Amino acid sequence: MNPMNDPFVAYVWSSVQARIERLRDDTERSRGASAIEWAIITGLLAMIALGVGVVIYRKVRSAANDIKTK
């Protein structure tokens, strides 16, 4: 199963993409992102990584609990 199909990961990913697109399309502002914007983007990417990690951990733990032993 692809962890990118998780609703939380998809929501965060679309939010990051929308933010990046707004930064690229804004012609009135100077080019590039400020330090605060980079901190926000980095934080969002860290949340995505954490979300993917949690999804993978839960899937592996669930599969491990389903293994039958003697």
N, C-alpha and C positions, 0 to 999 in steps of 0.2 A: 504494500500500500504506500502510496506517495504521501509524505507528510505535508506537502504543499496543498493537498486537498482538504486539510483541516480548516474549518471555518475561521478560527482565530488567526491562523497564519495567513490565510487569504485576505482577511480584513486588514491586517497590519501591512501586508505587502502592497495592497491597493492604495492604502493611505500614504505609504512612502512614495510610491510611483506618482501619485497625484501631486504630492508636495514637490518632488523633483521636477515634474512637468511645469508646475507654476513658476518655479525658480528659473527654468530655462526660457519660458515664454515671456517673462516680465521684461519689457524693453525699457521701461522708465528707470529701473534700478540699475546700479552698476553690475557688471558681470561678476559671477562667483557668489559664494555664500559667506556670511560672516561667521565668526567663531561660535556664536550662539547657535546659528543654524546648523553648523557642522556638529555641534554637541547634540542637538536634537536628532539629527539624522543618525548619528552614531548610536544614540540611545535606542532609537527605533530599530536599528539593525540588530542591536544586542537583544532586544525583546523578541525579535523574530527568531534569532538563534536559540534563545532560551525556550521559546514556544515549540520550535521544531524538536529540541532536545527532550522536552517533557513528553511530547507526543510519541517520539521514538522510545523513550524509557517506558511509558505506559504500555505500548504495544509489545515490547520485549518482555516486560514483567508479566503481562497477561498470557503470552505464549508460554512462558516458563511455568506459570502456575497450572497451565493445562496439560503439562507433561505428566503422565501417570508413572508412578514408580511401584515397585512391588508392594 
